[in-house]
Amino acid sequence: MKKLSVALIALLFIVNTWALAQQNTQWTYLFDGKSVEPLRGYKMTSFPTDAWKIEDGALVAQTGVPNIDLVTKENYKNFELDLDWKVSVAGNSGVFYYVNEEAASEAGNGNSPNWLDNFEMQLLDDVNFNDKAPIRSAGSLYDLIIPTNKHLKPVGEYNQSRLIVNNNHVEHWLNGAKVVEYEIGSPALNELISKSKYRNNPKFAKSTDGLIMIQHHGQKVWLKNIKVRRL
């Protein structure tokens, strides 16, 4: 009987561990074509329905309205994010991570007051946007790392992006190819930061977890199939 009890306890432990692992790796849709429940506006408790609208199954940033970024309601540390996106001609957006709403370097800036504080995976029309620097192009770690092996779809076609952050190891993927890879806190990254727009901001890259933020830059951006899972 004692051996049976020990075996049963061991089995229950294995099952519970497996169940927890499965739970941690399950995808959660931030936007599934219908619901935006996991999202809210930057420094808001509600979703900004004037700045973002659902159109034909896509989440669309509106023009001619105050720019309001979207943030997740939950914090994330180790995670994988997938989304499909396209922008209008000369359109600009981005996915920011480890966002802390309390640290805003440009609180009065209509275009993302947190843009100087956090890492950004750029979403952009490389061809028509006025800033054509590769280090700020689609897929880049904005102003820090130029994407390589990149195949960007033409304006009007959806791109697929993936962001992986796991124990300070970060990867940006674009249309099935890894285009950026780096380590948070590494000497190599710190050297890049010292030469970037962020060099005079002591708060940059200091968060160890935070919100995921989608930028409203004033141009139209269409988003589909936004999903995240914890790692």
Secondary structure in CASP SS format (residue, H / E / C, confidence):
PFRMAT SS
TARGET T0000
AUTHOR 0000-0000-0000
METHOD secondary structure of the structure
MODEL  1
M C 1.00
K H 1.00
K H 1.00
L H 1.00
S H 1.00
V H 1.00
A H 1.00
L H 1.00
I H 1.00
A H 1.00
L H 1.00
L H 1.00
F H 1.00
I H 1.00
V H 1.00
N H 1.00
T H 1.00
W H 1.00
A H 1.00
L H 1.00
A H 1.00
Q H 1.00
Q H 1.00
N H 1.00
T C 1.00
Q C 1.00
W C 1.00
T E 1.00
Y E 1.00
L E 1.00
F E 1.00
D C 1.00
G C 1.00
K C 1.00
S C 1.00
V C 1.00
E C 1.00
P C 1.00
L E 1.00
R E 1.00
G E 1.00
Y C 1.00
K C 1.00
M C 1.00
T C 1.00
S C 1.00
F C 1.00
P C 1.00
T C 1.00
D C 1.00
A C 1.00
W E 1.00
K E 1.00
I E 1.00
E E 1.00
D C 1.00
G C 1.00
A E 1.00
L E 1.00
V E 1.00
A E 1.00
Q C 1.00
T C 1.00
G C 1.00
V C 1.00
P C 1.00
N C 1.00
I C 1.00
D C 1.00
L E 1.00
V E 1.00
T E 1.00
K C 1.00
E C 1.00
N C 1.00
Y E 1.00
K C 1.00
N C 1.00
F E 1.00
E E 1.00
L E 1.00
D E 1.00
L E 1.00
D E 1.00
W E 1.00
K E 1.00
V E 1.00
S C 1.00
V C 1.00
A C 1.00
G C 1.00
N E 1.00
S E 1.00
G E 1.00
V E 1.00
F E 1.00
Y E 1.00
Y E 1.00
V E 1.00
N C 1.00
E C 1.00
E C 1.00
A C 1.00
A C 1.00
S C 1.00
E C 1.00
A C 1.00
G C 1.00
N C 1.00
G C 1.00
N C 1.00
S C 1.00
P C 1.00
N C 1.00
W C 1.00
L C 1.00
D C 1.00
N C 1.00
F E 1.00
E E 1.00
M E 1.00
Q E 1.00
L E 1.00
L E 1.00
D C 1.00
D C 1.00
V C 1.00
N C 1.00
F C 1.00
N C 1.00
D C 1.00
K C 1.00
A C 1.00
P H 1.00
I H 1.00
R H 1.00
S C 1.00
A C 1.00
G C 1.00
S C 1.00
L E 1.00
Y C 1.00
D C 1.00
L C 1.00
I E 1.00
I C 1.00
P C 1.00
T C 1.00
N C 1.00
K C 1.00
H C 1.00
L C 1.00
K C 1.00
P C 1.00
V C 1.00
G C 1.00
E C 1.00
Y C 1.00
N E 1.00
Q E 1.00
S E 1.00
R E 1.00
L E 1.00
I E 1.00
V E 1.00
N E 1.00
N C 1.00
N C 1.00
H E 1.00
V E 1.00
E E 1.00
H E 1.00
W E 1.00
L E 1.00
N C 1.00
G C 1.00
A E 1.00
K E 1.00
V E 1.00
V E 1.00
E E 1.00
Y E 1.00
E E 1.00
I C 1.00
G C 1.00
S C 1.00
P H 1.00
A H 1.00
L H 1.00
N H 1.00
E H 1.00
L H 1.00
I H 1.00
S C 1.00
K C 1.00
S C 1.00
K C 1.00
Y C 1.00
R C 1.00
N C 1.00
N C 1.00
P C 1.00
K C 1.00
F C 1.00
A C 1.00
K C 1.00
S C 1.00
T C 1.00
D C 1.00
G E 1.00
L E 1.00
I E 1.00
M E 1.00
I E 1.00
Q C 1.00
H C 1.00
H C 1.00
G C 1.00
Q C 1.00
K C 1.00
V E 1.00
W E 1.00
L E 1.00
K E 1.00
N E 1.00
I E 1.00
K E 1.00
V E 1.00
R E 1.00
R E 1.00
L C 1.00
END
